[in-house]
Amino acid sequence: MNVAVLIKQVPETTDVKISRETNTLMREGVASIINPFDMYAIEEALRIREQHGGKVTVITMGPPQAEEALRQALALGADDAVLLSDRAFAGADTLATSYTLARAIEKLGGFDLVICGKQAMDGDTAQVGPEVAENLDLPHVTYVRRIEELSPDHMRVQRMIEEGYEVIESPIPALITVVKEINEPRMPSIKRMLRAKKAAITSWTAADLGADESRIGLTGSPTRVIRVFTPEQRRAGEILEGETVQEKVRSLVAKLKETHLV
């Protein structure tokens, strides 16, 4: 059972500054980590390999420093790692990112399952996983909290929803995005950490992928960040006076009429 895991390197802190010139995150001087939800994706892939055999390949798109995230994944037990790094990828939105990741998966080939974290903590869009599936023409299930059954040709999973969960069956190959309820990520062993430091990591550019230049980076991104700003601070609330609920309601209605809201 060969599994591809898509991960992203994100800032470790929530105290991140935005460049006024480019409207992008300023990562200089800020420690980076593997996106927390992606840790659950890595762990689930490792568990699948332990039960069904095969290999786990971790893929990320980012600047050269993203190699560190891949080495962390190797230290956890992943077999191979691929870095997609090229100035041509810069400025990519979720659509361009998913196209690029899908091209890498196609180039590698032979995967039974693609696993992603449900979303990245720095963007919170939850769009990349489903968009990768669409690019690859694969069935996909989001917010998976448990894999009940997995075989070479189909899977049955629990998909988390607000009221509980749904049980969904799907043919394989397929893509899933996972939530934190699915497992508890392991810690890396010293032996694997040492091995990961010396491991060879494949690095591909846009040319290596044979990517359509009109679909990558800023050129291939239909969405743009025009302006980033801090919302204005709201005024303090007001406690309505009144001995009874009816008096408070009358007071509220009067206030709304003063502001022409009713």
C-alpha positions as CSV (number, residue, x, y, z in Angstrom):
1,M,0.0,0.0,0.0
2,N,1.9,3.0,-1.3
3,V,0.9,6.3,0.3
4,A,1.8,9.9,-0.6
5,V,1.5,12.5,2.2
6,L,1.3,16.2,1.4
7,I,2.7,18.5,4.1
8,K,3.4,22.2,4.5
9,Q,5.9,24.1,6.5
10,V,4.3,26.9,8.5
11,P,5.4,29.5,11.1
12,E,5.6,28.1,14.6
13,T,4.2,31.3,16.2
14,T,1.0,33.1,15.7
15,D,2.9,36.4,16.0
16,V,3.6,36.7,12.3
17,K,4.2,40.0,10.4
18,I,2.9,40.8,7.0
19,S,4.9,42.5,4.3
20,R,3.2,45.7,3.2
21,E,4.8,45.5,-0.2
22,T,3.9,41.9,-1.1
23,N,1.0,41.2,1.4
24,T,2.7,37.9,2.2
25,L,4.0,36.4,5.4
26,M,7.4,37.6,6.6
27,R,9.1,34.3,7.5
28,E,12.6,35.7,8.2
29,G,13.6,35.1,11.8
30,V,10.5,33.0,12.6
31,A,10.9,29.4,13.4
32,S,9.0,26.9,11.2
33,I,7.3,23.6,11.9
34,I,5.3,21.0,10.0
35,N,1.7,22.1,9.8
36,P,0.2,20.4,12.9
37,F,-2.7,18.7,11.0
38,D,-0.1,17.2,8.6
39,M,1.5,15.4,11.5
40,Y,-1.7,13.3,11.8
41,A,-1.5,12.6,8.1
42,I,2.1,11.4,8.4
43,E,1.2,9.2,11.4
44,E,-1.8,7.6,9.6
45,A,0.4,6.8,6.5
46,L,3.0,5.1,8.8
47,R,0.3,3.0,10.4
48,I,-1.1,2.0,7.0
49,R,2.4,0.9,6.0
50,E,2.9,-1.1,9.2
51,Q,-0.4,-2.9,8.6
52,H,-0.3,-3.3,4.8
53,G,3.3,-2.9,3.7
54,G,4.4,-0.5,0.9
55,K,6.1,2.8,1.3
56,V,5.4,6.4,2.5
57,T,6.5,9.3,0.4
58,V,6.2,12.8,1.8
59,I,5.9,15.8,-0.6
60,T,6.0,19.5,0.0
61,M,6.1,22.7,-2.0
62,G,8.1,25.6,-0.7
63,P,11.4,27.5,-0.5
64,P,14.7,25.5,0.1
65,Q,14.2,25.8,3.9
66,A,11.1,23.5,3.6
67,E,13.6,20.7,3.3
68,E,13.8,20.8,7.1
69,A,10.1,19.7,7.3
70,L,10.8,16.8,5.0
71,R,13.7,15.6,7.2
72,Q,11.4,15.8,10.2
73,A,9.0,13.5,8.3
74,L,11.8,11.1,7.5
75,A,12.8,11.1,11.1
76,L,9.3,10.0,12.0
77,G,9.6,7.0,9.6
78,A,8.7,8.2,6.0
79,D,10.6,6.3,3.3
80,D,11.1,9.1,0.7
81,A,10.8,12.8,0.5
82,V,10.3,15.2,-2.4
83,L,10.7,19.0,-2.3
84,L,9.1,21.1,-5.0
85,S,11.0,24.4,-5.0
86,D,11.3,27.0,-7.7
87,R,10.9,30.7,-7.9
88,A,8.2,30.1,-10.5
89,F,6.0,28.6,-7.7
90,A,6.1,31.8,-5.6
91,G,2.8,33.5,-5.0
92,A,0.7,30.4,-5.6
93,D,-2.8,30.3,-4.2
94,T,-4.5,27.1,-3.4
95,L,-5.4,26.4,-7.0
96,A,-1.9,26.8,-8.3
97,T,-0.5,24.9,-5.3
98,S,-2.8,21.9,-5.8
99,Y,-1.9,21.8,-9.5
100,T,1.8,21.7,-8.7
101,L,1.4,19.0,-6.1
102,A,-0.8,16.9,-8.4
103,R,1.9,17.1,-11.1
104,A,4.5,15.7,-8.6
105,I,2.2,12.9,-7.6
106,E,1.6,12.0,-11.3
107,K,5.4,12.1,-11.9
108,L,6.0,9.7,-9.0
109,G,3.1,7.5,-9.8
110,G,1.9,4.3,-8.3
111,F,0.1,5.6,-5.1
112,D,-2.9,3.8,-3.6
113,L,-3.7,6.7,-1.2
114,V,-2.9,10.4,-0.9
115,I,-3.3,11.8,2.7
116,C,-3.4,15.5,3.7
117,G,-4.1,17.3,7.0
118,K,-7.5,18.8,6.9
119,Q,-6.1,22.3,6.5
120,A,-3.0,24.5,7.0
121,M,-2.9,26.6,10.2
122,D,-1.6,29.7,8.3
123,G,-4.3,29.7,5.7
124,D,-7.2,27.7,7.1
125,T,-8.8,27.2,3.6
126,A,-9.0,23.4,3.6
127,Q,-9.0,23.7,-0.2
128,V,-5.7,22.1,-1.3
129,G,-6.6,18.4,-0.6
130,P,-9.9,18.4,-2.5
131,E,-8.3,20.4,-5.4
132,V,-5.4,18.0,-5.7
133,A,-8.0,15.2,-5.9
134,E,-9.8,17.1,-8.7
135,N,-6.6,17.5,-10.6
136,L,-5.8,13.8,-10.3
137,D,-9.4,12.8,-11.0
138,L,-9.5,10.9,-7.8
139,P,-12.4,10.3,-5.4
140,H,-11.8,12.1,-2.1
141,V,-13.2,12.2,1.5
142,T,-12.5,15.1,3.8
143,Y,-12.3,15.3,7.6
144,V,-11.6,11.6,8.1
145,R,-11.5,10.6,11.7
146,R,-11.0,6.9,11.3
147,I,-10.2,4.4,8.6
148,E,-12.5,1.4,9.3
149,E,-11.4,-0.8,6.3
150,L,-8.7,-0.6,3.7
151,S,-8.0,-3.0,0.9
152,P,-6.2,-2.7,-2.5
153,D,-9.5,-1.7,-4.2
154,H,-11.6,0.1,-1.7
155,M,-11.8,1.8,1.7
156,R,-14.4,2.5,4.3
157,V,-13.9,5.6,6.5
158,Q,-15.6,7.7,9.1
159,R,-16.0,11.3,8.1
160,M,-16.5,13.8,10.9
161,I,-19.5,16.1,10.8
162,E,-21.0,18.5,13.4
163,E,-23.6,15.9,14.6
164,G,-21.2,13.0,14.7
165,Y,-19.8,11.1,11.7
166,E,-20.7,9.6,8.4
167,V,-19.5,6.2,7.1
168,I,-18.3,6.5,3.5
169,E,-17.1,3.8,1.2
170,S,-14.8,4.7,-1.8
171,P,-12.8,3.0,-4.4
172,I,-9.0,3.2,-4.3
173,P,-6.8,5.1,-5.4
174,A,-8.3,8.0,-3.5
175,L,-7.4,11.0,-1.4
176,I,-8.4,11.8,2.2
177,T,-7.9,14.7,4.5
178,V,-7.6,13.8,8.2
179,V,-8.5,15.4,11.5
180,K,-6.7,15.2,14.8
181,E,-9.1,12.6,16.2
182,I,-7.7,10.0,13.8
183,N,-4.6,9.1,15.8
184,E,-1.8,10.3,18.1
185,P,1.4,11.2,16.3
186,R,4.6,9.4,17.4
187,M,7.9,10.9,18.3
188,P,11.0,10.4,16.1
189,S,13.6,7.9,17.3
190,I,17.3,9.0,17.7
191,K,18.3,6.4,15.0
192,R,15.8,7.8,12.5
193,M,16.8,11.4,13.3
194,L,20.4,10.6,12.5
195,R,19.5,8.8,9.3
196,A,17.2,11.7,8.2
197,K,20.0,14.2,8.5
198,K,22.0,12.3,5.9
199,A,19.1,11.2,3.7
200,A,19.0,12.3,0.0
201,I,15.9,14.4,-0.7
202,T,14.7,14.7,-4.3
203,S,14.2,18.3,-5.4
204,W,12.1,19.2,-8.5
205,T,11.6,22.5,-10.3
206,A,8.7,23.5,-12.6
207,A,10.7,22.2,-15.5
208,D,11.2,18.8,-13.8
209,L,7.5,18.5,-13.4
210,G,6.7,19.6,-17.0
211,A,4.3,22.1,-15.4
212,D,2.2,24.4,-17.5
213,E,3.6,27.9,-16.7
214,S,0.2,29.4,-16.9
215,R,-1.1,27.3,-14.0
216,I,1.7,27.7,-11.4
217,G,2.8,30.5,-9.1
218,L,1.3,34.0,-9.2
219,T,0.4,33.6,-12.9
220,G,-1.7,30.5,-12.3
221,S,-3.4,32.0,-9.2
222,P,-6.9,33.6,-9.8
223,T,-7.0,34.9,-6.3
224,R,-4.9,37.8,-5.0
225,V,-4.2,39.3,-1.6
226,I,-4.9,43.0,-2.3
227,R,-4.7,44.4,1.2
228,V,-4.0,43.0,4.7
229,F,-5.1,45.0,7.7
230,T,-6.0,44.8,11.3
231,P,-9.8,45.1,11.9
232,E,-10.9,48.2,13.8
233,Q,-11.4,47.6,17.5
234,R,-15.1,47.3,18.4
235,R,-16.6,49.5,21.0
236,A,-17.3,48.0,24.4
237,G,-20.7,46.5,24.9
238,E,-23.5,47.9,26.9
239,I,-25.5,46.2,29.7
240,L,-29.2,46.9,29.4
241,E,-30.9,47.9,32.6
242,G,-34.3,46.6,33.8
243,E,-35.8,44.6,36.6
244,T,-37.6,42.1,34.2
245,V,-37.0,40.5,30.8
246,Q,-39.8,42.6,29.4
247,E,-38.1,45.9,30.5
248,K,-34.8,44.8,29.1
249,V,-36.5,43.9,25.8
250,R,-38.1,47.4,25.6
251,S,-34.7,49.0,26.4
252,L,-33.1,46.9,23.6
253,V,-35.8,47.9,21.1
254,A,-35.4,51.6,22.0
255,K,-31.6,51.3,21.4
256,L,-32.1,49.7,18.0
257,K,-34.5,52.4,17.0
258,E,-32.0,55.0,17.9
259,T,-29.5,53.4,15.5
260,H,-32.2,53.0,12.8
261,L,-31.8,49.2,12.8
262,V,-35.5,48.6,13.3
